[in-house]
Amino acid sequence: MMSGTDILDAVVIGAGWAGLGVSHALTQRGLRHRVLERGRIGETWRTQRWDSFRINTPNIQTIMPGDTYVGPDPDGAMTSGEFVALLEDYAGRYGLPVETGTPVTDLVASDGLYRLVLPSGPLWARNVVIASSNQNCPVRPPFSALLPPEV
């Protein structure tokens, strides 16, 4: 039987901008939580962007919660690699409880709690934040079914 100490206040799924920002807020409030990432911190920025991609906001606006911009080029735009480095640094500086290489294979609401299934076994939480990015699911307009397959 599960005890109250086995139940986390929250689990965050995804260790990108949103997931790390939520983790920072949970940490500031002293809530027991974990951030689960199936790949690495900022995975979609590593693998689902082209090499020359740059963030479309100026550096001075590309800051994480609790941070301020300190740098030589406030009007510049980070590359995806620079952005990943920012995310990794942020998680490390604030000691965020990120677990990389940890996919969530199932999520079920049960008796006011959430059961998450991980390769290592089940995990229980009172709250779940899904911050897994919109890059994970293709969105195709209905008319695309009318296009030839080679398009």
GULO-968888 format. One record per residue (C-alpha): residue in one letter; x, y, z. Coordinates in steps of 0.5 Angstrom, whole numbers, plus 500, padded with zeros to 3 digits. Each point is the difference from the previous one (the first is absolute). Layout:
aXYZ...
This chain:
m500500500m502507498s502505506g499507500t507501499d500496494i496505496l503506497d496507500a502501493v503496494v502505494i501496493g505503496a506504501g500506495w498507501a493499503g502494504l506503504g496506501v495497504s505496503h503506503a494503502l498493504t507500503q499507502r494498504g503494503l496495497r502493499h501498492r504497494v501502493l500494495e503501494r500494495g506503496r505505503i499507502g497504494e499494496t496503495w505506499r505495499t497496495q494503497r503507498w504501494d508502501s499507498f494501504r500506505i495502505n495505498t500505506p506504502n505497505i498506505q493496500t502493500i501499507m497495505p496501506g505503506d505502495t502507497y504501493v507501501g504500494p504504494d494499495p493502503d497501493g503494497a497493499m502493503t502494496s496494502g507497503e500507504f493499502v501493502a506502504l496505504l495495502e505495502d504506504y493502503a498493502g507499504r500507503y494499503g501493502l493498496p498492501v501498493e500493498t502499493g499494496t494499503p494499496v493500503t496494496d493501503l497505505v493498503a496504505s498496506d497502507g502507499l507498499y504499493r504494499l505500495v504494497l507501499p505494498s502500507g493499503p494504502l500507503w495504503a498507500r495505503n501504493v503499493v502506496i501497492a505505497s503495495s500506494n495500494q506497496n498493502c494499496p499502493v494504498r497499493p494504498p494496497f501502493s507496500a497494499l498502493l507501498p505495497p504496504e506502497v499507502
